[in-house]
């Protein structure tokens, strides 16, 4: 599964950035991730986020699931987040 690198579309979905390429480039810059040819290897993304780079196939599917937004986490935890900054 991780043989295929993450492309721009995958990364926007992963970081929950909608269609905003500007936001994506800011996120990648802040994480010090440099796409090569518009692609990034998944282990590079995981390492930048401090996640395990373990190659256990049972965990790879979970590691490429989109990150949760503040409202998503609030719903999951049963609280209302105070920040409503949404990307489109």
Residue pairs with C-beta under 8 A, 6 or more apart in sequence:
1 57
1 60
1 61
1 64
2 41
2 42
2 43
2 55
2 60
2 64
5 39
5 40
5 41
5 42
6 14
6 39
6 40
6 41
6 42
6 45
6 64
7 38
7 39
8 21
8 24
8 35
8 38
10 64
11 17
11 24
11 28
11 35
11 40
11 45
12 18
12 19
12 20
12 21
12 24
13 66
14 45
14 64
14 65
14 66
14 67
15 23
15 24
15 27
15 66
15 67
16 66
16 67
16 68
16 69
16 72
16 87
17 23
17 24
17 27
17 87
18 87
18 88
19 88
20 87
20 88
23 87
28 34
28 35
28 40
31 45
31 48
31 49
32 48
33 40
33 44
33 45
33 48
34 40
42 60
42 63
42 64
43 53
46 52
46 53
46 63
47 53
51 63
52 59
52 63
68 76
69 86
70 81
70 83
70 85
71 81
71 84
71 86
73 81
74 80
74 81
